[in-house]
């Protein structure tokens, strides 16, 4: 069976270039990675579709809006070892979180920071991912996550790329899946085991909020519906 998980941002030429520079050692050891999401989801957003903002049917803003940033962070940084998180809700009449802050300790002794909110006034403000390595710093931002804000390397061959706004990551994702189905050598798909890594990190962040302690990876199981049992969130 061939599975293609829809983490389409991995197929952007810019993200692939960053991954290549990490793998070839141009950044050296990446000590810190920061994923930030500053969005706005209004009262009308939740009223337009009653399933939104529920633990049973929606699952929280980290799963709904934030999972692609979390996926990029772990794809760049490596496998997760432990997480700790704190979250809160705003004043909107719904169940799920509006603000989240998480610390991720990766198995390679690097640290990740996840900060996200859907209360940004008055509207969507920014998405960004920033990597700090011993030989390079990269920061990509903007609502479309296509603005190069920092690109600095000790290696002069790691030249600043030109963002390709015409690149269609969804097209490339499906193209790679078709190639894999057709048995074309060199095809690149995001397998189920690879694709679930971001999901596991987010589940662990929620579990940390429930238990008020750090959670070691891997976790054996979790259901977002159990978040509704938290007295302080009712």
Secondary structure, DSSP 8 states (H G I E B T S, - for coil): -------GGGGSHHHHHHHHHHHTTTT-SEEEEEEEEE-B--HHHHHTSTTTT-TTTT--HHHHTSHHHHHHHHHHH--EEEEEEEEE--SSSSSS-SEEEEEEEETTS-EEEEEEESB-SSS--EEEEEEEESSEEEEEETTTT-EEEEEEESSTTS------TT--HHHHHHHHHHHHHTT-TT-----HHHHHHHHHHHHHHHHHHHHTS-EESS-S---GGGGGG-GGG-
